[in-house]
Amino acid sequence: MSLNKIRSGFSAGLLTALLLQATASFAADLPTFKLEMKDGVLNPARIEVPAGQKIKITVHNTGTSAVEFESVQLRKEKVLAPGAESFVVIAPLSPGEYKFFDDFHQSAKGVIVAK
């Protein structure tokens, strides 16, 4: 492998690492709301957020089966294995209500209320 290819690969890897770090840092600065999903139960099922501001929702699956945070209105979905935790970042919302649900447990429905 040539030295130029090694440098190019190193530069691309470094750039990717820096972008991931910047994204994580940016997400850490957002107003954050917690959602627990557990075998068809959402806690809380109603999340009030500020309108006009980008937000982050941390999703923690505390149940024994997989869950999927999904919102057709917000065009977001995130699958989590049992015990997993992740997050979704949502663009600024206009005042109103935005439905979400657990696609693996259809009876589990919630709403994000932007005020």
Sequence and secondary structure as in RCSB ss.txt:
>XXXX:A:sequence
MSLNKIRSGFSAGLLTALLLQATASFAADLPTFKLEMKDGVLNPARIEVPAGQKIKITVHNTGTSAVEFESVQLR
KEKVLAPGAESFVVIAPLSPGEYKFFDDFHQSAKGVIVAK
>XXXX:A:secstr
  HHHHHHHHHHHHHHHHHHHHHHHHHHTS EEEEEEETTEEESSEEEE TTS EEEEEEE SSS EEEEETTTT
EEEEE TT EEEEEE    SEEEEEEETTEEEEEEEEEE 
